Amino acid sequence: MIQVIQAQNVGFAYLEERFGLQLAEDEAFFTEWFENLPEITDLEKQDLDRVKFHFLRLVKRPPLSEETVKLVILSPLLNLAGFYDEPFYMRGEQSIEISAEDEEEVIRGRIDFLVIQEQLWLLVIESKRSSFSLLEAIPQALVYMLANPNQDKPTFGLVTNGSHFIFVKLIKQNIPKYALSDEFTLLKRKSELYQVLSILKNLSQIMS
C-alpha cells in the first residue's frame, strides 16, 4: 500500500535519503543571488518603502494570513520584477505529487505560486509561523522543486513569511543538488527588500 506524506511534514533528512538530494558546497553553484545584480531605481525604492510601511502596519494586528502576505508583500515584488509581463505567466496554487523510485511513498502538497514554466516556485509561510526559522519550510519548497518535470534547467525558489526571505536553487540531473542564499529581512533599519527585488529582477532576466 502506498503511503501518502504531506509536503509540509518532510525534512532535509528524508529528502537526502529518499531522493539523494545533496547540498552544494561550491559557492559557484548559486551565484544568481549575489553576482551581476541589476540596480534598483529610486522609484522602485519608493515602492518598496511603501510595501515595508504597509507590512509593518499590518503586523500590529496579527495574525497575518498567507493570502495577506501574498497581497501585501509578494505581489508587489513580482510585479516590480517583471513577472506579470511577457514572456512570463503566473499561476496560483498548484497541486504536486512526487514519489521516490520504489514508489512506496508519495509526497503531496500545494505550492502557493508557480511562475515561468515551472522554473520559479514561491512558497509563502503563514505569518503566525514567523517565529520559526525559514529553514523549516525549505524542505517543503524543495519537494515542489523536485516535482518539476524539466530536468534540463535549474529551478529557483523563494521562501518567505512576509518579513524574511531565502532564495533556493535546485539542479536535478543525475544527482539533485541545492543551495541557499543568505536570509534577507525588511525589519532592519535599512530594509533588505532592495536586495530581494534585485535578485528577483536578475532571475527574471536569466529566465527570459
C-alpha beads as a LAMMPS data file, in Angstrom:
LAMMPS data file: protein, C-alpha beads

208 atoms
207 bonds

1 atom types
1 bond types

-500.0 500.0 xlo xhi
-500.0 500.0 ylo yhi
-500.0 500.0 zlo zhi

Masses

1 110.0

Atoms # bond

1 1 1 0.000 0.000 0.000
2 1 1 1.344 3.412 -0.959
3 1 1 1.946 5.764 1.954
4 1 1 0.973 9.412 1.393
5 1 1 3.116 12.084 3.064
6 1 1 2.193 15.757 3.188
7 1 1 4.894 18.063 1.834
8 1 1 4.886 20.273 4.932
9 1 1 5.917 17.256 7.053
10 1 1 9.048 16.473 5.021
11 1 1 12.545 17.306 6.317
12 1 1 16.030 17.529 4.852
13 1 1 16.997 14.051 6.092
14 1 1 14.031 12.444 4.315
15 1 1 14.859 14.155 1.016
16 1 1 18.503 13.126 1.292
17 1 1 17.578 9.509 1.990
18 1 1 14.732 9.060 -0.476
19 1 1 15.832 11.277 -3.374
20 1 1 19.590 11.512 -2.914
21 1 1 19.362 15.280 -2.519
22 1 1 22.696 16.938 -1.720
23 1 1 23.678 20.392 -0.511
24 1 1 26.087 22.014 -2.980
25 1 1 29.150 23.224 -1.097
26 1 1 30.667 25.160 -4.004
27 1 1 29.750 28.853 -3.853
28 1 1 29.815 28.942 -7.653
29 1 1 26.763 26.652 -7.727
30 1 1 24.403 29.509 -6.853
31 1 1 25.784 32.888 -7.902
32 1 1 22.485 34.257 -9.210
33 1 1 21.626 35.765 -5.833
34 1 1 24.770 37.877 -5.456
35 1 1 26.535 38.338 -8.823
36 1 1 25.741 40.919 -11.528
37 1 1 22.575 42.103 -9.821
38 1 1 20.658 44.898 -11.578
39 1 1 20.349 48.307 -9.962
40 1 1 17.144 49.319 -8.222
41 1 1 15.755 52.668 -9.346
42 1 1 14.753 55.449 -6.946
43 1 1 11.120 54.935 -7.936
44 1 1 11.351 51.219 -7.173
45 1 1 12.901 52.039 -3.793
46 1 1 9.959 54.304 -3.033
47 1 1 7.560 51.494 -3.942
48 1 1 9.447 49.063 -1.707
49 1 1 9.463 51.538 1.173
50 1 1 5.650 51.699 0.886
51 1 1 5.495 47.887 0.860
52 1 1 7.517 47.816 4.080
53 1 1 5.331 50.512 5.641
54 1 1 2.127 48.630 4.800
55 1 1 3.509 45.347 6.138
56 1 1 4.673 46.850 9.436
57 1 1 1.275 48.498 9.835
58 1 1 -0.494 45.176 9.358
59 1 1 1.695 43.185 11.754
60 1 1 0.464 45.382 14.583
61 1 1 -2.757 43.369 14.404
62 1 1 -1.689 39.728 13.944
63 1 1 -2.031 37.131 12.727
64 1 1 -1.377 37.720 9.042
65 1 1 -2.709 35.055 6.719
66 1 1 -0.803 33.631 3.763
67 1 1 -3.180 35.495 1.465
68 1 1 -2.355 38.815 3.123
69 1 1 1.375 38.190 2.790
70 1 1 0.898 37.381 -0.892
71 1 1 -1.160 40.517 -1.464
72 1 1 0.937 42.998 0.501
73 1 1 4.481 41.675 0.001
74 1 1 4.841 39.091 -2.732
75 1 1 2.560 40.518 -5.398
76 1 1 4.254 43.963 -5.482
77 1 1 7.699 42.315 -5.597
78 1 1 6.747 40.077 -8.521
79 1 1 5.182 42.993 -10.339
80 1 1 8.272 45.201 -9.932
81 1 1 10.494 42.307 -11.040
82 1 1 8.509 41.943 -14.263
83 1 1 6.969 38.538 -13.636
84 1 1 3.484 39.737 -14.604
85 1 1 4.711 40.715 -18.077
86 1 1 5.548 38.717 -21.188
87 1 1 7.101 36.205 -21.661
88 1 1 6.161 35.081 -18.153
89 1 1 2.887 33.803 -16.785
90 1 1 1.593 33.368 -13.267
91 1 1 -0.430 30.520 -11.840
92 1 1 -1.920 30.344 -8.377
93 1 1 -1.980 27.346 -6.050
94 1 1 -0.959 24.128 -7.781
95 1 1 -1.118 20.553 -6.518
96 1 1 2.055 18.492 -6.790
97 1 1 2.857 14.830 -6.284
98 1 1 6.269 13.194 -6.215
99 1 1 7.480 9.690 -5.398
100 1 1 10.851 8.017 -4.967
101 1 1 11.999 5.292 -7.346
102 1 1 10.421 2.463 -5.366
103 1 1 7.103 4.394 -5.343
104 1 1 6.212 3.069 -1.896
105 1 1 5.672 6.623 -0.665
106 1 1 4.086 9.620 -2.351
107 1 1 4.506 13.215 -1.241
108 1 1 1.607 15.549 -1.901
109 1 1 1.205 19.281 -1.370
110 1 1 0.130 22.600 -2.825
111 1 1 2.524 25.335 -3.930
112 1 1 1.422 28.934 -3.425
113 1 1 2.720 30.425 -6.653
114 1 1 4.159 28.815 -9.752
115 1 1 5.851 31.100 -12.244
116 1 1 7.523 30.823 -15.610
117 1 1 7.032 27.368 -16.999
118 1 1 7.842 25.767 -13.652
119 1 1 11.210 27.478 -13.236
120 1 1 10.414 29.659 -10.238
121 1 1 8.484 28.343 -7.243
122 1 1 7.316 30.628 -4.451
123 1 1 6.373 29.366 -1.021
124 1 1 4.599 31.614 1.475
125 1 1 4.512 30.686 5.150
126 1 1 1.681 31.954 7.320
127 1 1 2.828 34.883 9.422
128 1 1 1.729 33.104 12.584
129 1 1 4.696 30.801 11.925
130 1 1 7.117 33.715 11.636
131 1 1 8.739 32.693 14.911
132 1 1 10.027 29.585 13.126
133 1 1 13.148 29.626 11.016
134 1 1 12.504 29.663 7.285
135 1 1 14.844 26.673 7.165
136 1 1 11.961 24.577 8.462
137 1 1 9.966 25.392 5.312
138 1 1 12.768 24.962 2.766
139 1 1 12.369 21.149 2.553
140 1 1 8.746 21.754 1.560
141 1 1 9.882 24.140 -1.183
142 1 1 12.430 21.575 -2.357
143 1 1 9.682 18.958 -2.655
144 1 1 7.839 21.207 -5.092
145 1 1 11.023 21.960 -6.993
146 1 1 11.902 18.254 -7.226
147 1 1 8.472 17.657 -8.738
148 1 1 9.410 19.880 -11.676
149 1 1 9.416 17.603 -14.760
150 1 1 12.021 19.752 -16.541
151 1 1 15.441 18.409 -15.549
152 1 1 17.485 20.374 -18.081
153 1 1 17.255 23.786 -16.433
154 1 1 17.885 24.901 -12.859
155 1 1 14.848 25.643 -10.717
156 1 1 14.685 28.562 -8.304
157 1 1 12.559 29.088 -5.237
158 1 1 11.744 31.839 -2.776
159 1 1 10.547 31.102 0.747
160 1 1 9.064 33.972 2.757
161 1 1 6.876 34.690 5.738
162 1 1 6.471 38.312 4.695
163 1 1 9.317 39.705 6.776
164 1 1 12.148 37.280 5.894
165 1 1 13.269 35.824 2.568
166 1 1 15.543 32.969 1.424
167 1 1 16.227 32.001 -2.190
168 1 1 16.814 28.382 -3.224
169 1 1 18.399 26.880 -6.323
170 1 1 17.971 23.248 -7.389
171 1 1 19.580 21.337 -10.234
172 1 1 18.192 17.820 -10.706
173 1 1 20.119 15.977 -13.438
174 1 1 21.769 12.758 -12.154
175 1 1 22.196 13.831 -8.536
176 1 1 19.812 16.551 -7.328
177 1 1 21.714 19.369 -5.644
178 1 1 20.531 22.558 -3.986
179 1 1 21.946 25.705 -2.405
180 1 1 20.553 28.584 -0.360
181 1 1 21.071 32.321 -0.398
182 1 1 21.612 34.431 2.674
183 1 1 18.478 35.330 4.606
184 1 1 17.090 38.805 3.947
185 1 1 14.715 40.818 6.106
186 1 1 12.728 44.018 5.792
187 1 1 12.879 44.509 9.567
188 1 1 16.312 46.106 9.544
189 1 1 16.600 49.868 9.664
190 1 1 17.987 49.678 6.135
191 1 1 15.450 47.375 4.532
192 1 1 16.828 44.431 2.553
193 1 1 13.792 44.421 0.280
194 1 1 16.018 46.247 -2.211
195 1 1 18.278 43.192 -2.442
196 1 1 15.288 40.845 -2.693
197 1 1 13.884 42.790 -5.637
198 1 1 17.297 42.971 -7.291
199 1 1 17.633 39.175 -7.075
200 1 1 14.129 38.650 -8.474
201 1 1 14.912 41.024 -11.347
202 1 1 18.117 39.102 -12.020
203 1 1 16.217 35.795 -12.128
204 1 1 13.633 37.290 -14.482
205 1 1 16.415 38.385 -16.838
206 1 1 18.070 34.962 -16.722
207 1 1 14.809 33.130 -17.395
208 1 1 13.697 35.366 -20.238

Bonds

1 1 1 2
2 1 2 3
3 1 3 4
4 1 4 5
5 1 5 6
6 1 6 7
7 1 7 8
8 1 8 9
9 1 9 10
10 1 10 11
11 1 11 12
12 1 12 13
13 1 13 14
14 1 14 15
15 1 15 16
16 1 16 17
17 1 17 18
18 1 18 19
19 1 19 20
20 1 20 21
21 1 21 22
22 1 22 23
23 1 23 24
24 1 24 25
25 1 25 26
26 1 26 27
27 1 27 28
28 1 28 29
29 1 29 30
30 1 30 31
31 1 31 32
32 1 32 33
33 1 33 34
34 1 34 35
35 1 35 36
36 1 36 37
37 1 37 38
38 1 38 39
39 1 39 40
40 1 40 41
41 1 41 42
42 1 42 43
43 1 43 44
44 1 44 45
45 1 45 46
46 1 46 47
47 1 47 48
48 1 48 49
49 1 49 50
50 1 50 51
51 1 51 52
52 1 52 53
53 1 53 54
54 1 54 55
55 1 55 56
56 1 56 57
57 1 57 58
58 1 58 59
59 1 59 60
60 1 60 61
61 1 61 62
62 1 62 63
63 1 63 64
64 1 64 65
65 1 65 66
66 1 66 67
67 1 67 68
68 1 68 69
69 1 69 70
70 1 70 71
71 1 71 72
72 1 72 73
73 1 73 74
74 1 74 75
75 1 75 76
76 1 76 77
77 1 77 78
78 1 78 79
79 1 79 80
80 1 80 81
81 1 81 82
82 1 82 83
83 1 83 84
84 1 84 85
85 1 85 86
86 1 86 87
87 1 87 88
88 1 88 89
89 1 89 90
90 1 90 91
91 1 91 92
92 1 92 93
93 1 93 94
94 1 94 95
95 1 95 96
96 1 96 97
97 1 97 98
98 1 98 99
99 1 99 100
100 1 100 101
101 1 101 102
102 1 102 103
103 1 103 104
104 1 104 105
105 1 105 106
106 1 106 107
107 1 107 108
108 1 108 109
109 1 109 110
110 1 110 111
111 1 111 112
112 1 112 113
113 1 113 114
114 1 114 115
115 1 115 116
116 1 116 117
117 1 117 118
118 1 118 119
119 1 119 120
120 1 120 121
121 1 121 122
122 1 122 123
123 1 123 124
124 1 124 125
125 1 125 126
126 1 126 127
127 1 127 128
128 1 128 129
129 1 129 130
130 1 130 131
131 1 131 132
132 1 132 133
133 1 133 134
134 1 134 135
135 1 135 136
136 1 136 137
137 1 137 138
138 1 138 139
139 1 139 140
140 1 140 141
141 1 141 142
142 1 142 143
143 1 143 144
144 1 144 145
145 1 145 146
146 1 146 147
147 1 147 148
148 1 148 149
149 1 149 150
150 1 150 151
151 1 151 152
152 1 152 153
153 1 153 154
154 1 154 155
155 1 155 156
156 1 156 157
157 1 157 158
158 1 158 159
159 1 159 160
160 1 160 161
161 1 161 162
162 1 162 163
163 1 163 164
164 1 164 165
165 1 165 166
166 1 166 167
167 1 167 168
168 1 168 169
169 1 169 170
170 1 170 171
171 1 171 172
172 1 172 173
173 1 173 174
174 1 174 175
175 1 175 176
176 1 176 177
177 1 177 178
178 1 178 179
179 1 179 180
180 1 180 181
181 1 181 182
182 1 182 183
183 1 183 184
184 1 184 185
185 1 185 186
186 1 186 187
187 1 187 188
188 1 188 189
189 1 189 190
190 1 190 191
191 1 191 192
192 1 192 193
193 1 193 194
194 1 194 195
195 1 195 196
196 1 196 197
197 1 197 198
198 1 198 199
199 1 199 200
200 1 200 201
201 1 201 202
202 1 202 203
203 1 203 204
204 1 204 205
205 1 205 206
206 1 206 207
207 1 207 208
